[in-house]
Amino acid sequence: MVSPPDTSKTTKLERYNSYLRKVNSSSSTKIVTSTSKILFRTTLLTAVVMILFFTINHPSLSIATTRRPRSLLSSPSFGGAAWEKQVRKSSTPRSPTGISVLVTGAGGFVGSHCSLALRKRGDGVLGLDNFNSYYDPSLKRSRQQLLLKNGIFIVDGDINNSGLLKKLFDMVPFTHILHLAAQAGVRYAMKNPQSYIHSNIAGFVNLLEVAAKHADPQPAIVWASSSSVYGLNTANPFSESHRTDRPASLYAATKKAGEEIAHTYNHIYGLSLTGLRFFTVYGPWGRPDMAYFFFTKDILNGKTITVFRSAEGQKDVARDFTYIDDVVKGCLGALDTAEKSTGVPGGGKKRGPAQLRVYNLGNTSPVPVSKLVSILENLLSSKAKKNIVRMPANGDVPYTHANVSLAHHDFGYKPTTDLTSGLRKFVKWYVGYYGIHLKSESSDGIKDV
Ligand SMILES: O=C(O)[C@H]1O[C@H](OP(=O)(O)OP(=O)(O)OC[C@H]2O[C@@H](n3ccc(=O)[nH]c3=O)[C@H](O)[C@@H]2O)[C@H](O)[C@@H](O)[C@@H]1O
């Protein structure tokens, strides 16, 4: 595959310099006339002056150009009166008691649902998302449209862009950050390890740096950890007090690292931080990289699906699948019980201890993946072609099961949706969104199970 032409300023300058070196070292230099030398140097000087001028006038882009990965070079610029108006309007609460929340990953599955729920009850919500192509970006753009219809603006940008973050915190006195932007997916970490470091570690630290040292007031932060931090833990149901020092995937390791990083920023800067360990969240507007989603697609297309069974014995792997609406209630509960940060804006010493919490948000009822498949078969009125294989050693764990008593005690978290009811809602959304007609008798096209 031919890579696209690189038009970045850095690369142009490098090419120019290497051209200059070549010209100077080659014997042909001797035959370059003094006129062409002068012309050449004048052009170079003009180029340098133009780059300096551009850099001074676009500080945010200068960060991207000199220090950030190439992916950020293509991120759109921000600023301007219309853009600022949208930012302010979206983040202003409608209710007098409303909070103002920056939702990172608002174009994502959990982020879009939480943004809508916050907006519905009168809170101010501003989204931030880089709309990367880990999975179909058009689904993210459709969620963005839905949010826009509900008065929620999503800024197109990356959490690694500190210039952008600082600008947002200069404009809006956010009371809270709901940090959901991340590189998700357990098995993909073997294919693209760096993307996990970029988003889940570097991006998280960048956000915490700005929140701790720049934002005034300092916001309280609720963020997405993962059930995968339990890794090779065998005690169950998984409780927050169980061991989390044996992650099975790099994804899990970055989430676990996030929990330790949260401890540091809480300890030094007094940031109020709450990590939520999500357990295999599913539902309408979900993620196409997750098994329930691509199983649905493949079953409808008559394509064979691969179902993992546990390496120990012949047992199926199982997950504590958790419905999106339950998780949204958990996120809002965590935001509502988050205490204020206690640090001095500007990165000074904290005034006193700040809140540091971690909670499981699961369904408390693990279901084998084979059962997930048979529920889908019934709802879709189609038989799955199954290839049952031993779970590969690629970061997966055989079993998850949440104990949610801590979240229940602290903010009344109580999951109410079983897998069959939740998948029914997912399938209804899926066939509507992709315009699919099911061969089924029931009124809404979905077979009762
Ligand atoms: O709860 C979590 O912490 C994690 O939940 C999911 O990870 P996972 O539970 O592995 O979800 P899926 O990738 O949808 O897999 C669900 C189940 O299907 C199984 N599976 C997956 C893929 C496949 O081809 N076949 C198959 O049987 C997996 O072993 C797993 O038991 C998300 O992808 C993570 O981002 C999230 O952090």
The ligand as a Gaussian input file, in Angstrom:
#p B3LYP/6-31G(d) Opt

LIG

0 1
 O      -15.377000      -5.561000      31.183000
 C      -14.301000      -5.214000      30.749000
 O      -13.420000      -4.881000      31.493000
 C      -14.042000      -5.205000      29.270000
 O      -15.171000      -5.724000      28.595000
 C      -14.965000      -5.961000      27.238000
 O      -14.024000      -7.019000      27.089000
 P      -14.577000      -8.495000      27.026000
 O      -15.269000      -8.869000      28.279000
 O      -13.439000      -9.352000      26.612000
 O      -15.708000      -8.385000      25.882000
 P      -15.809000      -9.022000      24.433000
 O      -14.601000      -8.790000      23.646000
 O      -17.100000      -8.573000      23.866000
 O      -15.891000     -10.582000      24.732000
 C      -16.996000     -11.120000      25.437000
 C      -16.838000     -12.600000      25.606000
 O      -16.874000     -13.229000      24.327000
 C      -15.746000     -14.070000      24.170000
 N      -15.387000     -14.052000      22.727000
 C      -14.880000     -12.950000      22.161000
 C      -14.560000     -12.911000      20.835000
 C      -14.767000     -14.049000      20.058000
 O      -14.492000     -14.076000      18.832000
 N      -15.302000     -15.155000      20.640000
 C      -15.622000     -15.194000      21.960000
 O      -16.099000     -16.231000      22.455000
 C      -14.672000     -13.536000      25.070000
 O      -13.788000     -14.553000      25.473000
 C      -15.512000     -13.002000      26.237000
 O      -15.734000     -14.021000      27.164000
 C      -14.493000      -4.698000      26.520000
 O      -14.108000      -4.976000      25.203000
 C      -13.371000      -4.021000      27.264000
 O      -13.107000      -2.776000      26.643000
 C      -13.786000      -3.849000      28.698000
 O      -12.898000      -3.164000      29.470000

